[in-house]
Amino acid sequence: MSSKDKGSRREREYRDHLLDGGCLVVKSGGSLGAFDIIGIEGPDGRYLRLVQVKSNNWPGPAEREEMSRLMGRMPKVLMPIAEIARCDDHRGWQVLRLTCGGWNRLLPCGDLGEEVFER
């Protein structure tokens, strides 16, 4: 399986995870930008969830900085949420969320304190 095929499969898996949670989801065409998946959630659709999906490796500093920069330009009325969802072949999914303090864990489960879930 090529790395592109693997990445596309991971994006579909995470999209399905968000859909299962009640999020309206759009997968970015080509996935060549800072975010692979865009989701709208919440009872009034005010939360805009922007997700970068990775396989095995975390994004590098330049990629994380670009995500942070774009988040800073988002209208706050949308209540944007940026996440990095990483699937490790041996440990499963791990998710980090961008907060005003930087990239932080969602739940204390993984080595980096990130949320870990099974698919």
N, C-alpha and C positions, 0 to 999 in steps of 0.2 A: 504494500500500500504506500503510495507516495505521501510526502509530508502535506501536500495540498489537500489530498483526499482525507487524510487524518484530521487536518484542521477543520475542514468542512463538516466532517462527522461530529467533531467536538462542538462546533457551533450549533449544529442541529440538536445535539443532546442537551446543551444548556438552554437553547430556545424552548425545548419541550419541558424542561424543569420550570422555567418561568411561566409557560402556558398552564402547567399543572397547578401553579400557585395563583392563577387568576389574572395574570398579566396579559395585556394585549401586546403582541410582539411582532416586530419587523426585523428581518435579517438584512443587514446592509449588503447591497449588491456588490460583489467583487471583494468586499471586506478589506479594502486597501487603505482605509482611513484609520483614525485613532480608535474608533469603536466598531465592533462587529455586529452588535445587537442593540436595538433600541426598543425599549418597552414602556408602555404607559400603564400605570397601576394606581390603585387607591379608589375609594368609593366615588370620588369626583374626578378621577383621571388627572389629578394634579401632579403626580410623581412621574418624572421622566427618568427612566433608568437606562443608563448608557454603559455597555459592557464590552470589554476587550476579552476575548477568549483565547487561551493559550494551551498548548500541549507541552507538558513536562517542564518548560522553562518559564520563569517570570519575565515580563518585559524589562528591557534595559532602562537606565536612567533617562535617556532622551525620550523614549516612548512614554514613560510615566510623566515626565515633565510636560509633554505635549497634551496628554490627557488632562493634567491639572490646569494648564493654560486655557484649554477649551472650556473646562468647567467654570472657570472664573469669568468667562464671557457669556455664560448662559443666563437668560432672564430668570431671576429668582422666583417669579410667580409660578414657574413650572416645577419648582422644588426638585432640581436635578440631583440624581444619585449616580456616581461613577463607581464601577466595580471592575476588578480583574478576576476573571474566573479561569482557574488553571486546573487542567486534569492531568495528573501524574499517572503514568501507566501502572504504577504499583500501589499508589496510595489513594487514588480516586480524586474527587473534586475538592478544591480549596478556593475560598473566595476572600478577597481583600476589598474593602470599601474606602473610598477617598472621603476624608472628613477635613475640617479646618486644621487639624493637627497632622495631616498627611495620610498615608495609606495605613489603615488599621484593620484589625481582625473584626469579624462579625461575632463569632463565638469562639471561646478558648478551646480549640480541639486539635489543631495541627501543630507542627514544629514551630511555625511562625505565629501561632495563635489564631490562625484563620479558620473560618467555618469549613468543615469537611462534611460532605454528604455523599451517599452512594446513589448510583443510578441503576 
